[in-house]
Amino acid sequence: MASQGRQSKWALLIGINRYNNYIVPDLSGCLEDVDLMAAYLERLVGISNITKLTSPSTLRTQASSSARLPTYNNVVAALEELATKTQKDDFVYIHFSGHGTQLPTKFPQLNSNSQDECLVLVREDLSGNKGPVDHLRDVEFAYLLKQIANKGAIITIVMDCCHSGGACRDMSLGQNNEPSITRGVESLPEDALVARSPIRKLSDLEPFRTNHTAGSFRGASVVPHWLTSFQGVEFLAACRANQKAQEIESGDRAYRGLLTACLLSVLQDHSTHPKPLTCGMIFNLVSSRVASHPKLTSQQDVVFGGERRRVFFGTGRNAPNKTIITRITHLANKKFQIELSAGKAHGVIKTDVYAIYHPDRTFTSLMDYNSPSAVCQISQVEDFVSTALAENSVADVGVNWKAVRQSEILRKQVLARRPAKLLLPDARDVEVHLSMEALEKLVHECALIRLDDSKPFFRISSQGFDRFKISFTANVGCFESEATVEVQSQAALLSHLRHLSIYYNLLDLATASGCNGRLSVEKHGYLPHGVEIPDPCPYDPSDPPYIDGLESLAINSDPQDIQEGETICIQVRNKSLKTMFIEIIDLDPSWEAMRVYPIEGNAPIDLLPGAATIFFLEMSRSLSVPDTVQPSQIDSIIVLATTNGRENFPMKILPTLSSTPKWHGSPLTEIENTRGATGRDSAQWYAQRVDVRVLRSLD
């Protein structure tokens, strides 16, 4: 038992080479993962409370006792023992090397995905003929972890397996009947599994429902996950759902998990770093090494969930890294080389663009990022520092000047907190007043909302206990309009404030981007109802294309009036000297935000310097939202151009606002970005806006 008032550290290491099953192939490197990880934890992290559950490899002769096999009962018992022994501020490290899989859910009331992610475990008796395997489902694992987190302990989990196992389709044995070198199995038939009941009844597991958030990710990703559905758990997983977790040969026919090998190499290389490495740093560095590993045979994007500032092997947090200039070198041809205090560990990649500001510059609004003193582009990246090149405009800047990644400015704009003011009721109404006090605490804790008595965007008033009205003035088209939204709970209020903040931040993208003539967006006519809508039409501006059925707009107005069912045509022209990638976002009056282009599954739309493309958007009337006064019936179409070569937004950015909170995650494909080396980021971005008022059809 840990002594009162003193932090203890614990580790549970699970490695499974041998499954002895007729479908699940044996592995080779999982015991090696456990042995090397245990040695590191004991020697450099100071963890002596280490429990190992291993299944012996077919290449090893020694046998584990049944008490130390990674069976369902032993894994559950080990986790329950941690829940009993840990205390507040203790640290727990859990490492799993083995197979992962997906199985049809046993909890359809909890899991909208219809599949449970599972760790594949071994049966109680591995001797004799091949037999069934056991498993631990995601909601069961989450339940067990929550018992540890409830004690106030912090948990870091590394899963060197396919964390959503349907990804691994190559289940055949290798040459000469050797074990598989990928970790994951397809959904297993019932007769391949040990039959058993769930760990707890449905009502006990209900708080651990597995809400999966869809998104289009490139490279290493930060994602919402069932492991991070509650506080106190940070996790690193080997790959995305449609990829394979690979084993690599490390000499003398010994294998290791690629994720574990790269993790240990990062930890050993930076064991003397002056500050403890955070989860975000580890994620970025490991992602980079996995992506560039010479033995990598297919794309394997490391996945992270949790709090990126949390220390990887502890409970503390590091302050956010502030990137500054550490050295400036004058080169030939009026060029300068700039060294920055950020590298791969902080998500920097080659070709990132940084804006440079005076050390005294403060950033209280997006407009404060305008007019940087200089701009530089990253040319070389090391683990903790990077080098950039700049033109002669950098001559007036110096060491310790601030550097801000331009793509971060886009992210800050979309996720900017809008000030809210609570209009407190009469103090004599005690019931309502107590509700508002509780609300004030919640609003302060909400990551995207801040309270501000001066010039609030949202005004919140009480309509009775746990009933609130949000009032605000929306700038839509060329005029301002008052809007109200009534909600029935504090949870709905916070969800709506976050939803509306992001919606109006998206609406303001065009105002904040400062195109400087690099992006031209014009209305190009319309297609009548019933005319077939063509694909986007790229062309040389000196030779405009013929579009069948195209009609001229009778009145070119702002907002543009158009009949329901008609298709507005928008011409987008790239006037910059770089290839731009185009996204078009439709902001509906029901507070829904959708990415219209590129269409799901299609390649990013590139626009060469000087080229143009015509896009076609069929317009429909907006839905009315109950319990609201909507500001207008105007659709705002945002044309976003970036130089990153991928989409910045998923197809469904925000759902229609409703009385039920529907916040399920990321409005950006890399929210709270801690990218790995394969994740390409936005170097520059420009936006323009077209407002359209959809009129009822005359038919």
C-alpha positions in Angstrom: 0.0 0.0 0.0 1.3 3.4 -0.9 2.2 5.7 2.0 -0.2 8.6 2.7 0.8 11.9 1.1 3.6 10.4 -1.1 3.3 9.7 -4.8 3.7 6.1 -5.8 4.2 4.9 -9.4 2.8 1.6 -10.8 3.1 -0.3 -14.0 1.1 -3.1 -15.7 2.8 -4.6 -18.7 0.9 -7.0 -20.9 2.7 -8.9 -23.8 1.2 -11.7 -25.8 3.2 -13.7 -28.3 1.4 -17.0 -28.1 -2.4 -17.3 -28.5 -2.6 -21.0 -29.6 -5.7 -20.3 -31.7 -6.6 -21.5 -35.1 -7.5 -18.0 -36.4 -5.4 -15.6 -34.3 -1.8 -15.8 -35.4 1.0 -15.8 -32.9 3.3 -12.8 -32.7 7.0 -12.4 -32.1 7.9 -9.1 -30.5 5.5 -8.6 -27.6 7.6 -10.2 -24.9 10.6 -8.2 -26.1 8.5 -5.0 -25.8 7.6 -5.9 -22.2 11.1 -6.8 -21.1 12.7 -3.6 -22.6 9.9 -1.4 -21.3 10.2 -2.9 -17.8 13.9 -2.3 -17.7 13.5 1.4 -18.8 10.7 2.0 -16.2 12.7 0.5 -13.4 16.0 2.1 -14.3 15.1 5.6 -15.4 11.5 6.3 -14.3 11.9 4.7 -10.8 8.9 2.4 -11.0 9.4 -0.7 -8.9 5.8 -1.7 -8.6 5.7 -3.5 -12.0 3.3 -6.3 -12.8 3.9 -8.4 -16.0 1.3 -10.6 -17.7 2.9 -12.4 -20.6 2.1 -15.3 -22.9 5.4 -17.1 -23.9 6.5 -16.9 -27.6 6.7 -20.0 -29.7 10.4 -19.0 -30.1 11.0 -19.2 -26.4 11.3 -22.2 -24.2 10.4 -20.9 -20.8 6.8 -21.0 -19.7 4.8 -18.5 -17.7 2.8 -19.7 -14.7 -0.9 -19.6 -15.2 -1.1 -16.9 -12.6 0.9 -14.6 -14.9 -0.8 -15.3 -18.2 -2.7 -12.4 -19.7 -6.1 -14.0 -19.3 -9.3 -12.0 -18.9 -9.4 -12.9 -15.2 -5.8 -12.0 -14.6 -6.0 -8.7 -16.5 -9.2 -7.7 -14.6 -7.7 -8.7 -11.3 -4.5 -6.6 -12.0 -6.6 -3.5 -12.9 -8.8 -4.0 -9.8 -5.7 -4.3 -7.6 -4.4 -1.0 -9.0 -7.8 0.5 -8.2 -7.5 -0.7 -4.6 -3.9 0.3 -4.0 -3.5 3.6 -5.8 -4.1 6.9 -4.1 -4.6 10.5 -5.2 -1.7 11.8 -7.4 -0.3 8.3 -8.0 0.9 7.5 -11.5 0.0 4.3 -13.4 1.6 3.2 -16.7 -0.1 0.5 -18.7 1.4 -1.1 -21.8 -0.3 -3.6 -24.1 1.5 -5.4 -26.9 -0.6 -8.0 -28.7 -3.6 -8.2 -31.0 -6.5 -5.9 -31.1 -9.8 -6.6 -32.8 -13.4 -5.4 -33.4 -16.4 -7.4 -32.4 -20.1 -6.8 -32.8 -21.1 -4.8 -29.8 -22.7 -6.4 -26.7 -23.9 -3.0 -25.6 -26.0 -1.6 -28.5 -27.7 0.8 -26.0 -24.3 2.4 -25.3 -22.4 2.1 -28.5 -23.7 3.9 -31.6 -20.8 2.5 -33.6 -22.2 -1.1 -33.5 -18.7 -2.4 -32.9 -16.7 -2.9 -29.7 -12.9 -2.3 -29.8 -11.3 -5.2 -28.0 -8.0 -6.3 -26.6 -7.4 -10.0 -27.6 -6.3 -12.0 -24.5 -5.5 -15.7 -24.0 -7.6 -18.4 -22.4 -6.8 -19.9 -19.0 -5.1 -23.1 -20.3 -2.8 -22.7 -23.3 -1.5 -26.3 -23.3 -2.7 -28.9 -25.8 -4.6 -28.2 -29.1 -5.5 -24.8 -30.4 -8.5 -23.3 -28.6 -10.5 -20.1 -28.2 -9.1 -16.7 -27.2 -10.5 -14.3 -24.6 -11.0 -10.6 -24.9 -11.7 -7.4 -23.0 -14.1 -4.9 -24.6 -13.6 -1.2 -24.7 -16.4 -0.3 -22.4 -15.2 -2.9 -19.9 -11.7 -1.6 -20.0 -12.9 1.9 -19.6 -15.0 0.9 -16.6 -11.9 -0.7 -14.9 -9.7 2.4 -15.7 -12.3 4.7 -14.3 -12.1 2.9 -10.9 -8.4 3.8 -10.9 -9.0 7.4 -12.1 -11.6 7.8 -9.4 -8.9 7.4 -6.8 -7.2 10.5 -8.2 -4.5 8.6 -10.0 -3.2 9.6 -13.5 -2.9 6.9 -16.1 -0.8 6.7 -19.3 -1.6 3.9 -21.7 0.4 2.7 -24.7 -1.4 0.2 -27.0 1.0 -1.4 -29.4 -1.7 -3.1 -31.3 -4.3 -2.3 -33.8 -6.6 -0.1 -31.6 -9.6 -0.7 -33.9 -8.7 -4.1 -35.2 -10.8 -4.3 -38.4 -7.8 -2.6 -39.9 -5.6 -5.6 -40.1 -6.8 -7.8 -42.9 -3.6 -9.7 -43.5 -4.1 -12.5 -41.1 -2.2 -15.3 -42.9 1.1 -16.6 -41.4 4.3 -15.4 -43.0 6.7 -17.6 -45.0 7.6 -20.9 -43.4 4.5 -20.6 -41.2 6.2 -17.9 -39.1 4.1 -15.7 -36.8 2.4 -12.6 -38.1 4.3 -9.3 -38.1 1.1 -7.2 -37.9 -0.9 -6.8 -34.7 -4.6 -7.1 -35.2 -7.3 -9.5 -36.2 -10.6 -9.3 -38.1 -13.8 -9.7 -36.2 -13.7 -13.2 -34.8 -16.5 -15.8 -35.0 -18.3 -16.7 -31.7 -16.7 -20.1 -31.6 -13.2 -18.6 -31.6 -13.9 -16.7 -28.3 -14.3 -17.8 -24.7 -18.0 -17.5 -23.8 -18.6 -15.2 -20.9 -20.9 -12.5 -19.5 -20.0 -8.8 -19.5 -18.0 -7.5 -16.6 -20.9 -5.6 -15.1 -24.6 -5.1 -15.7 -25.7 -2.5 -18.3 -26.6 0.2 -15.8 -23.0 0.1 -14.3 -21.4 0.5 -17.7 -23.8 3.2 -19.0 -21.4 6.1 -18.1 -18.7 4.6 -20.3 -20.5 4.7 -23.6 -18.2 4.7 -26.6 -19.0 7.7 -28.7 -16.7 7.6 -31.8 -16.0 10.8 -33.6 -15.6 10.7 -37.3 -13.0 12.8 -39.0 -10.7 12.9 -41.9 -7.1 12.8 -40.6 -3.8 12.9 -42.4 -0.8 11.7 -40.5 -0.6 11.4 -36.8 -3.8 12.4 -35.2 -5.3 13.6 -31.9 -8.7 12.1 -31.6 -11.6 11.7 -29.1 -11.6 8.1 -27.9 -13.3 5.8 -25.5 -10.1 5.8 -23.4 -10.4 9.6 -22.8 -14.1 9.8 -22.1 -13.2 10.8 -18.5 -10.3 12.8 -16.9 -7.0 11.3 -15.9 -6.2 9.0 -18.9 -3.8 9.7 -21.7 -3.1 7.1 -24.4 -0.9 6.5 -27.3 -2.0 3.9 -29.9 0.0 2.4 -32.7 -2.2 3.2 -35.6 -5.5 4.4 -37.0 -8.5 2.1 -37.5 -7.8 1.3 -41.2 -4.1 0.6 -40.6 -1.7 -2.1 -39.4 0.4 -2.0 -36.2 3.7 -3.4 -37.4 6.4 -5.5 -35.9 10.0 -5.0 -37.0 13.0 -7.3 -36.9 15.7 -6.0 -34.6 18.4 -8.6 -35.2 19.0 -12.3 -34.4 15.4 -13.0 -35.5 14.2 -10.9 -32.6 11.1 -8.8 -33.3 9.8 -5.7 -31.5 6.7 -3.6 -31.9 7.4 -0.6 -34.1 5.6 1.8 -31.8 7.4 0.5 -28.7 10.7 0.6 -30.5 10.3 4.2 -31.5 8.9 5.2 -28.1 11.9 3.7 -26.3 14.3 5.4 -28.7 12.7 8.8 -28.0 12.8 8.2 -24.2 16.4 7.1 -24.2 17.6 9.8 -26.6 16.1 12.5 -24.3 16.4 11.0 -20.9 18.5 14.0 -19.8 16.2 16.6 -21.2 16.0 19.6 -18.7 12.2 19.3 -18.5 10.0 16.2 -18.3 8.7 15.2 -21.7 4.9 15.8 -22.0 2.4 13.5 -23.8 2.3 15.9 -26.7 6.0 15.9 -27.1 6.2 12.1 -26.9 3.4 11.9 -29.5 5.0 14.2 -31.9 8.5 12.6 -31.7 7.2 9.0 -31.8 5.0 9.9 -34.7 7.9 11.3 -36.6 10.1 8.3 -36.0 7.4 5.8 -36.9 6.7 7.6 -40.2 10.3 7.8 -41.2 11.4 4.3 -40.0 13.3 2.5 -42.7 11.5 -0.8 -42.0 8.0 0.7 -42.2 6.1 -1.2 -45.0 2.8 0.7 -44.9 1.5 3.9 -43.5 1.1 3.7 -39.7 -0.2 6.9 -38.1 0.3 7.1 -34.3 -2.9 8.2 -32.5 -3.0 10.2 -29.3 -5.8 11.0 -26.9 -5.8 13.0 -23.7 -4.0 16.1 -22.4 -1.0 17.0 -24.4 0.6 19.1 -21.6 0.6 16.3 -19.1 4.0 14.8 -18.2 4.2 11.4 -19.9 5.5 9.5 -16.8 3.9 11.6 -14.1 1.0 13.7 -12.9 2.3 17.2 -13.5 1.8 19.6 -16.4 4.3 21.7 -18.4 3.5 25.3 -19.4 2.8 25.8 -23.1 5.9 26.2 -25.2 6.4 29.8 -26.4 8.4 29.8 -29.6 11.0 32.5 -29.8 14.0 33.4 -32.0 17.2 32.1 -30.5 19.7 33.1 -33.2 19.8 35.1 -36.5 22.5 34.5 -39.1 23.0 36.8 -42.1 23.4 34.8 -45.3 24.3 35.9 -48.8 21.7 37.4 -51.2 19.9 39.3 -48.5 18.7 36.1 -46.8 18.7 35.3 -43.1 18.8 32.1 -41.2 16.6 32.0 -38.1 16.8 29.4 -35.3 13.6 28.9 -33.4 13.0 27.3 -30.0 10.5 24.7 -31.3 11.0 21.4 -33.2 9.5 18.1 -33.9 8.5 17.7 -30.3 6.3 20.8 -30.7 4.7 19.7 -34.0 6.9 21.8 -36.3 7.4 20.4 -39.8 9.4 21.4 -42.8 7.7 24.2 -44.9 5.8 25.6 -41.8 5.5 29.3 -42.1 6.0 31.5 -39.0 5.1 35.1 -38.4 7.5 37.1 -36.3 6.4 39.7 -33.7 8.1 42.1 -31.3 8.6 40.6 -27.8 6.2 43.1 -26.3 3.4 42.3 -28.8 0.2 41.0 -27.0 -2.5 39.0 -28.7 -6.0 39.7 -27.3 -7.9 39.3 -30.6 -7.3 37.9 -34.0 -6.6 41.4 -35.4 -3.5 41.6 -33.2 -1.9 39.0 -35.5 -2.0 41.3 -38.5 1.1 43.0 -39.8 3.9 40.8 -38.4 7.4 42.3 -38.5 8.7 39.4 -40.7 7.7 36.0 -42.0 10.0 33.0 -42.3 9.6 29.4 -43.6 11.0 26.3 -41.9 13.8 24.6 -43.8 15.2 22.1 -41.2 13.6 20.5 -38.1 15.3 18.8 -35.3 13.7 17.3 -32.2 13.6 20.5 -30.1 14.8 23.3 -32.4 14.2 24.3 -36.0 15.8 26.5 -38.7 14.0 28.9 -41.0 14.9 31.1 -43.9 13.7 34.7 -44.4 14.2 37.5 -46.8 15.7 40.9 -45.9 12.5 42.0 -44.1 13.9 40.2 -41.0 16.7 42.8 -40.7 14.9 44.7 -37.9 14.0 41.7 -35.7 16.2 40.2 -33.0 16.7 37.3 -30.5 13.8 36.6 -28.2 11.2 37.9 -30.7 8.0 35.9 -30.8 7.3 33.4 -33.6 3.7 32.2 -34.3 2.9 29.5 -36.8 0.5 30.9 -39.4 -1.7 27.8 -39.3 -2.2 28.3 -35.6 -3.8 31.7 -36.4 -6.4 29.9 -38.4 -7.0 27.4 -35.6 -7.2 30.2 -33.0 -9.7 32.0 -35.2 -12.1 29.0 -35.5 -11.7 28.0 -31.8 -11.6 31.6 -30.4 -13.6 32.1 -27.2 -16.4 34.6 -27.5 -17.1 36.6 -24.3 -20.3 35.8 -22.4 -22.0 37.9 -19.8 -24.3 36.4 -17.1 -27.3 38.6 -16.4 -27.9 37.6 -12.8 -31.6 37.6 -11.6 -32.9 39.3 -8.5 -31.0 38.0 -5.5 -34.3 37.3 -3.7 -34.9 34.4 -6.2 -32.6 32.0 -4.3 -33.4 29.0 -6.4 -32.5 30.7 -9.6 -29.5 32.5 -8.1 -27.9 29.2 -6.9 -28.4 27.8 -10.4 -26.6 30.8 -11.9 -23.7 30.5 -9.4 -23.3 26.9 -10.5 -23.5 28.0 -14.1 -20.8 30.6 -13.6 -18.4 27.9 -12.4 -19.2 25.7 -15.3 -18.7 28.5 -17.9 -15.3 29.4 -16.4 -14.3 25.7 -16.7 -15.5 25.5 -20.3 -12.4 25.6 -22.7 -14.1 27.7 -25.4 -16.0 30.2 -23.4 -14.9 33.1 -21.2 -16.9 35.5 -19.1 -16.4 39.2 -19.8 -18.3 42.1 -18.6 -17.1 44.4 -21.4 -18.7 44.0 -24.8 -20.0 40.5 -24.4 -21.0 38.6 -27.6 -23.5 36.4 -25.7 -25.9 37.6 -23.0 -27.2 34.8 -20.8 -30.3 35.3 -18.7 -32.2 33.0 -16.4 -35.8 31.9 -17.3 -36.2 29.8 -14.2 -34.3 27.0 -12.6 -32.0 25.4 -15.2 -33.7 27.3 -18.0 -31.7 30.0 -19.9 -31.9 32.3 -22.8 -28.9 33.2 -24.9 -29.2 36.5 -26.7 -26.7 38.0 -29.2 -26.4 40.3 -32.2 -25.3 38.5 -35.4 -23.7 40.3 -38.3 -25.3 38.5 -41.3 -25.0 39.8 -44.8 -24.8 43.6 -44.7 -26.9 44.1 -41.6 -27.1 43.2 -37.9 -29.9 41.0 -36.5 -30.9 40.0 -33.0 -31.1 36.3 -32.2 -32.1 34.3 -29.2 -31.8 30.6 -28.2 -33.6 29.1 -25.2 -32.2 26.0 -23.5 -33.4 23.6 -20.8 -30.3 22.7 -18.9 -26.8 23.9 -18.1 -25.3 21.1 -20.3 -27.3 22.3 -23.2 -26.3 25.9 -22.5 -22.6 25.2 -22.6 -22.9 23.0 -25.7 -24.8 25.8 -27.5 -22.4 28.5 -26.4 -19.5 26.4 -27.8 -21.5 25.6 -31.0 -22.4 29.2 -31.6 -18.9 30.5 -30.9 -17.4 28.2 -33.6 -20.2 29.0 -36.1 -19.7 32.8 -35.9 -15.9 32.4 -35.9 -16.3 30.5 -39.2 -18.5 33.3 -40.4 -15.7 35.8 -39.6 -13.0 33.9 -41.4 -13.2 36.1 -44.5 -12.9 39.3 -42.4 -9.8 38.0 -40.6 -7.9 36.4 -43.4 -6.6 39.5 -45.2 -6.5 38.1 -48.8 -4.5 41.0 -50.1 -5.7 40.3 -53.7 -4.5 36.6 -53.6 -7.9 35.1 -53.8 -10.8 36.2 -56.0 -14.3 35.0 -55.4 -17.2 36.1 -57.7 -20.8 35.0 -58.5 -20.9 33.6 -62.0 -24.6 33.1 -62.6 -27.0 30.3 -61.7 -28.5 27.1 -63.0 -32.3 26.8 -63.0 -34.1 24.1 -61.0 -33.8 20.8 -62.8 -30.6 21.4 -64.7 -28.0 18.7 -64.1 -25.2 20.0 -61.8 -21.7 19.5 -63.2 -18.5 18.8 -61.3 -16.3 21.7 -60.4 -15.0 23.2 -63.7 -11.3 24.3 -63.7 -10.3 26.6 -66.6 -7.8 29.3 -67.8 -9.4 32.7 -67.0 -8.4 33.8 -70.6 -10.7 31.1 -72.0 -13.9 30.8 -69.9 -15.8 27.5 -70.4 -19.3 27.0 -71.8 -21.6 25.7 -69.1 -24.9 24.2 -70.3 -27.9 25.9 -68.8 -26.0 28.8 -67.2 -28.2 31.9 -66.6 -27.0 35.4 -65.7 -28.2 36.8 -62.4 -30.9 39.3 -63.0 -29.8 41.5 -60.1 -26.3 41.1 -58.6 -26.9 41.9 -55.0 -25.5 41.3 -51.5 -26.9 39.1 -50.2 -27.7 37.4 -53.5 -31.4 36.4 -53.8 -31.9 33.0 -55.4 -34.9 30.6 -55.7 -35.1 27.4 -53.7 -33.8 24.5 -55.9 -31.6 26.8 -58.1 -27.8 26.4 -58.2 -25.5 29.3 -57.6 -22.2 29.3 -59.5 -19.2 30.7 -57.8 -15.9 31.5 -59.6 -12.8 31.1 -57.5 -9.5 32.4 -58.9 -6.0 31.9 -57.4 -4.1 35.2 -57.9 -1.1 34.1 -55.7 2.2 32.6 -56.8 1.5 29.3 -54.9 -0.9 26.4 -55.6 -3.9 26.8 -53.4 -6.2 24.0 -52.1 -9.9 25.0 -52.0 -12.5 24.2 -49.4 -16.1 25.6 -49.5 -18.1 25.7 -46.3 -21.9 26.4 -46.2 -23.1 28.1 -43.0 -26.8 27.5 -42.8 -29.2 29.8 -40.9 -30.0 26.8 -38.6 -26.5 27.1 -37.3 -25.4 24.1 -39.2 -21.9 24.1 -40.9 -21.1 21.7 -43.7 -18.1 21.3 -46.0 -19.5 21.3 -49.5 -16.3 20.9 -51.4 -14.3 18.7 -51.7 -17.0 16.0 -51.7 -16.4 13.1 -49.3 -13.9 10.7 -50.7 -12.7 13.0 -53.4 -9.2 14.3 -53.7 -8.3 17.8 -52.4 -9.1 20.5 -55.0 -5.9 22.2 -56.1 -5.9 25.5 -57.9 -2.7 26.4 -59.7 -1.3 30.0 -59.7 -3.4 32.1 -62.0 -6.0 29.4 -62.6 -9.7 29.5 -61.8 -12.5 27.0 -61.0 -16.3 27.3 -61.0 -18.1 25.6 -58.2 -21.9 24.8 -58.2 -24.0 24.9 -55.0 -27.7 23.9 -55.1 -29.6 26.0 -52.6 -32.4 24.9 -50.3 -34.5 26.6 -47.6 -33.1 26.3 -44.1 -34.8 24.3 -41.3 -36.4 26.3 -38.5 -34.9 25.7 -35.1 -37.4 25.3 -32.2 -37.1 27.7 -29.2 -35.0 30.2 -31.1 -35.3 33.5 -33.0 -33.0 33.0 -36.0 -31.2 36.1 -37.2 -32.0 35.6 -40.9 -32.6 33.2 -43.7 -29.2 33.9 -45.3 -26.7 31.2 -46.2 -23.1 32.3 -45.9 -20.7 30.5 -48.2 -17.1 30.6 -47.1 -14.4 29.9 -49.7 -11.2 28.9 -47.9 -7.8 28.6 -49.7 -4.8 27.0 -48.0 -1.4 25.8 -49.1 -1.5 22.6 -47.0 -2.7 20.1 -49.6 -5.5 18.6 -47.6 -8.9 19.4 -46.0 -8.9 21.4 -42.8 -12.5 20.5 -42.0 -14.6 17.3 -41.9 -17.8 17.1 -44.0 -20.1 17.8 -41.1 -18.5 20.6 -39.1 -21.5 21.5 -36.9 -24.9 19.9 -36.8 -28.1 21.9 -36.8 -28.7 23.5 -33.4 -31.3 21.7 -31.4 -32.7 21.6 -27.9 -30.5 18.5 -27.2 -26.8 19.0 -27.0 -25.1 17.4 -30.0 -21.5 18.4 -29.5 -19.5 15.3 -30.6 -16.0 16.7 -31.2 -13.8 18.4 -33.6 -14.7 21.3 -36.0 -11.2 21.1 -37.3 -9.5 17.8 -38.4 -6.6 18.5 -36.1 -8.2 20.3 -33.1 -5.8 20.9 -30.2 -3.1 20.1 -32.8 -0.1 18.1 -31.7 0.8 16.7 -35.2 3.3 14.0 -36.0 5.7 14.3 -38.9 3.2 12.9 -41.5 0.6 15.5 -40.6 0.8 18.4 -43.1 -0.3 21.7 -41.7 -1.6 24.9 -43.2 1.2 27.3 -44.2 -1.0 30.1 -45.4 -4.7 30.6 -45.6 -7.1 33.1 -47.3 -10.9 33.3 -47.2 -13.8 35.1 -48.8 -17.5 35.0 -48.3 -20.6 35.0 -50.4 -24.0 35.6 -48.8 -27.1 34.0 -50.4 -30.8 34.5 -49.4 -32.9 31.5 -50.5 -36.4 32.5 -51.5 -39.4 30.1 -51.7 -39.9 28.6 -55.0 -42.6 30.2 -57.1 -43.9 26.8 -58.3 
